[in-house]
Amino acid sequence: MIGFQSRFLLSRNSGFTLIEVLVVTIILGIALSLAVANMIPDEREKVRIEAERVLVLLEQVRDESAMSGKAIAVEVRENAMQFYERDQKSVETKWLPLETLNGSVVSARPFANGTIGDLYLGSLPSSTAKPAGPGALATFQPAGVAAPFELKIQSAASAQNVQTIRIDALGNLSLSAISKDVIP
């Protein structure tokens, strides 16, 4: 009788029940869906990442201007940024496309992740300011900037999430997010 009971208990405890398998499958499915959702960035995250990249690039341009003693300008088109340096040989204010910055090529740099940028010159409140037109340059001088400016980066598909890079007269850069809620 003891041999029969031990064989019966062994066969009963040797596998998983259907309920146990289903519970584990559901838990794995939930964990996998959360992981995939976090791996694919949404529009807000794409705009934030691009704004941080542009902020770092503008900090490098500011530092290069201060270290080299040269004026460097940035022109922002809707989908790209172009950098220029002032021609030291010209008597007039003439800007030449900047080819290298700290050994890296900085010719026209497109905005990434489906984002666009708008340049606002001057110290007007951004709520009343209008984007600078084509050909407008924001300049970094060795001692700061010629005039404060803002660079707003947003998704090309939607204007709801905007990241604003502000540059004051001393060349200090800051990044802030503006979330515009759409009211139906």
Rosetta blueprint (number, residue, H / E / L):
1 M L
2 I H
3 G H
4 F H
5 Q H
6 S H
7 R H
8 F H
9 L H
10 L H
11 S H
12 R H
13 N L
14 S L
15 G L
16 F L
17 T L
18 L H
19 I H
20 E H
21 V H
22 L H
23 V H
24 V H
25 T H
26 I H
27 I H
28 L H
29 G H
30 I H
31 A H
32 L H
33 S H
34 L H
35 A H
36 V H
37 A H
38 N H
39 M H
40 I L
41 P L
42 D L
43 E H
44 R H
45 E H
46 K H
47 V H
48 R H
49 I H
50 E H
51 A H
52 E H
53 R H
54 V H
55 L H
56 V H
57 L H
58 L H
59 E H
60 Q H
61 V H
62 R H
63 D H
64 E H
65 S H
66 A H
67 M H
68 S H
69 G L
70 K L
71 A L
72 I E
73 A E
74 V E
75 E E
76 V E
77 R L
78 E L
79 N L
80 A E
81 M E
82 Q E
83 F E
84 Y E
85 E E
86 R E
87 D L
88 Q L
89 K L
90 S L
91 V L
92 E L
93 T L
94 K L
95 W E
96 L E
97 P E
98 L L
99 E L
100 T E
101 L E
102 N L
103 G L
104 S E
105 V E
106 V L
107 S L
108 A L
109 R E
110 P E
111 F L
112 A L
113 N L
114 G L
115 T E
116 I E
117 G E
118 D E
119 L E
120 Y E
121 L E
122 G L
123 S L
124 L L
125 P L
126 S L
127 S L
128 T L
129 A L
130 K L
131 P L
132 A L
133 G L
134 P L
135 G L
136 A L
137 L E
138 A E
139 T E
140 F E
141 Q E
142 P L
143 A L
144 G E
145 V E
146 A L
147 A L
148 P L
149 F E
150 E E
151 L E
152 K E
153 I E
154 Q E
155 S E
156 A L
157 A L
158 S L
159 A L
160 Q L
161 N E
162 V E
163 Q E
164 T E
165 I E
166 R E
167 I E
168 D L
169 A L
170 L L
171 G L
172 N L
173 L E
174 S E
175 L E
176 S E
177 A E
178 I E
179 S E
180 K L
181 D L
182 V L
183 I L
184 P L
